[in-house]
């Protein structure tokens, strides 16, 4: 999800994944494609969450893939849902997963509810009450995406608190096992803040996914992957100095040197200065470009000419780093991106009430207007149906007992996304 998330350190909520040639902050790198979109986007086929019997459909079984957010390894990205409609399920019903089918897209009936009572590891015999998704990546290098979640372990306020992060490992049937606690070795910790705000990325360029975790006092714990099934990193050294307290991910290789980089915001919430921290053999330890105050940032190839552009969202609009690029008018609080029309260049998604998709050239825009009324937020931008164009999942919230999730498919031409979503459902269906 995109936006500011509350909690111990008010971390930035995990982002969305974009398809196409866009390398995104709050997103992951994916490949480009020029496949033709089927004409099915002209029709609207709402999909019920359950089959005819009312029960959830089986999760498709996979054999492993390199697709982002593919927990069951079948080659199709899946969708993670926090903040479910929770009437009758308590304050935190858990995390919802909707699985995708390769070449088809999301299959809302193939769903899973990750409740802490079943999927969270207890601490001192106490099951966490809170259970929220934070990051997703293949930590053990087995071809199945794993989910990093935050919990609220018991703590008496004395000394260093326990690590609140747990890992749910993916497999052929999806996320089927109880979480294990993330191991942050003592030498990698600093201060008495909660070690949270995880960011996935290959920061040391060895081909395995690492984690950076907030320590305290402007420092990061750098945990080298791959990780064991007991949650331990391959190695971890002393904490790294950072230019702020809020690492934001997933990571991105902004300078294309083979090492993932990340953004570190000075403070959480609202507009804040930030700096790009560059990866290298020692991890994310090199100070990079300083950025002025902004609400969010997207990084990718938005204009022709090669190289990476940055798009900084401020209260007055979007500023692009590429010389001569136009300033873009857009109002919102979050920004992400994806290649919705499949032309190899990324488009920007600005949301915060309305959801606007705009080309960085300023020569094309689209507004996503859900039929449902309420408060709309962008959940994820990803190529769910595998046609080489990004699709956009948005949620319209209408209170604790009602919401609508809609997936708008990417299309060629100026419209960028289909006017009507071929897939709609409600998180109220996550009841078991």
Secondary structure, DSSP 8 states (H G I E B T S, - for coil): --SB--SSS--B-------SS---TTS-----------GGGGS-----SS-TTSS------------TT-TT-SSS--EEE-S---TTS-S---EEEEEEETTTEEEEEEEEEE-HHHHS--BTTB--S--EEEEEE-TTSSSS-EEEEE------SSSS----EEEE---TTSS-S--EE-B--GGG--SSS-----EEE-TTSSSS-EEEEE-SSSEEEEEES---TTSB-SEE-S-EE-SSSEEEEEEE-TT-SSS-EEEEESSSSSSEEEEEEE--TTSS-EEEEEEEEESEEEEE--SSSSS-EEEEEETTEEEESSTT---B----SEEEEE-SSSSSS-EEEEESSSEEEEETTSS-EEEE--SS-SEEEEEEEE-TTSSSS-EEEEEEE-STT-EEEEEE-B-SSTT-B-SS-SEEE-GGG---
